[in-house]
Amino acid sequence: MYERLNLSAEGALAYRVTRPLSRTEIEKITSELEGAINASGKIRVLIDLQAFPYADLGAFWEDLKFDIGHARDLQRLALVGGNELEKWSLRIFGVLTLTTCRCFPAEQLDAAWNWLNED
């Protein structure tokens, strides 16, 4: 399950993941992100990760397709929480896509949002 957080800034979106996401949920999120890309160009994304993000390989595949197709459309990506594997995955993603990525401890949601929106 996920929720879109009520943080707001042009070209910036924030989500909280509280349980592994289904393929359908990933499709909904990526559709929102594509809409923001179409409206703003490059976007910034914050993910408050309170659970492993994928319920199955179909969900992972949908996320991977978005990442490959829009790698140059992500300006910044902030991960709040997450385990060590997820943090390393984010670092590798950042190197491969030239996206500026940063990990934050679970209690630093506000700091992550502020970093995401810095000039």
N, C-alpha and C positions, 0 to 999 in steps of 0.2 A: 504494500500500500504506500502511496505517496500523497503529499499535499504540496500545493504551490504556496510558498510563504508570502505573506503580505508585505514584503519589502518591495520598494519600488525605486527604480531609476531607469532612465531611457537606455534601452539595449542591455539591461541586466535582469536576469531571472534567478529565482532561488527556489529550491525544492528540498523537502524533507522526505527521506525514505525510511519507513518504519518496519517494513518487512520485505522479503524478496518480491521483485516486480515481475508480473506476467508479460508476455509478449505484447498483449493488448495495451497494458499500461505504458510500456516503453514506447509503443507507437503513438500514444496520446502525447507523451512528453516530447518526443522528437517532432511531432507535428507542431506543437507550440513553439519549439525552438526554431523550426524552419520558418514559421510565421514571423518570429522576431527578427530572424536573419533577413527575410524579405523586406521588413519594415525599416530596419536599422543598419543593415550591412553587418559588420562584425558585432558579435555579442559577447557578454560576460555571463558566466554561469556559476552559481554557488550550489553545492550539494551537501546537505546535512545528512550524513550517512549513519543511520542508527541501526542498520541491518545490512546483511549481504545484499547487493542490489539485484541479483538475478534469480528467478524461480526455476529457470530451465535454460537449455541451450538456445531455444527460440528467442527468449528475451535478450540473451547475450548477443545473438546474431543481429537483432534489430538495432541494438546499441552500436555494435561494431560497424554496421552499414552506415549509420548516421555519422559516426566518427570519421570514417574514411571519406565519405562524401562531403563533409563540411569541416574538415580539419583546418582549412585556412580561414574559416568564418568565426572561429573562436579566438577571442582576444585574450581572455583570462579565464581560468577555471580554479575555483577554490573548493577544496574538500574539507569538510568539518567532520571530525571523528574518523571512523574507519580503522581497519586493522593494518598491520604492516604490509601485507600483500597488496591491499587496495592502495596504500600510499605509494608503494613502489610502482604499481601499475600506472598511477597518475604521473609519476616522474618520467616514466618511459614514454607515455603518451605525449607529455610536454616536449620531450626531446625530438620525437618522431614528427610532430606536427608544428613545431615552433610556437606552440601555445604557452604563454606564461602561466605556470601552475604553482599552487602553494597549498600545503596541508596545514590544518589548524586543529588543535585539541578540541574535544567535544564541547568544552565550556566557553569557547571563543567564537561563537557565532557572530556577534557584533563586530569583532575585530576582522573576521573574514569578510564580512559585508563591506566594511570600510576599506579594506585592502582592494577588494574587487573593483571598487568605484574610484580609486585614486587615479589621478592623471598620470 
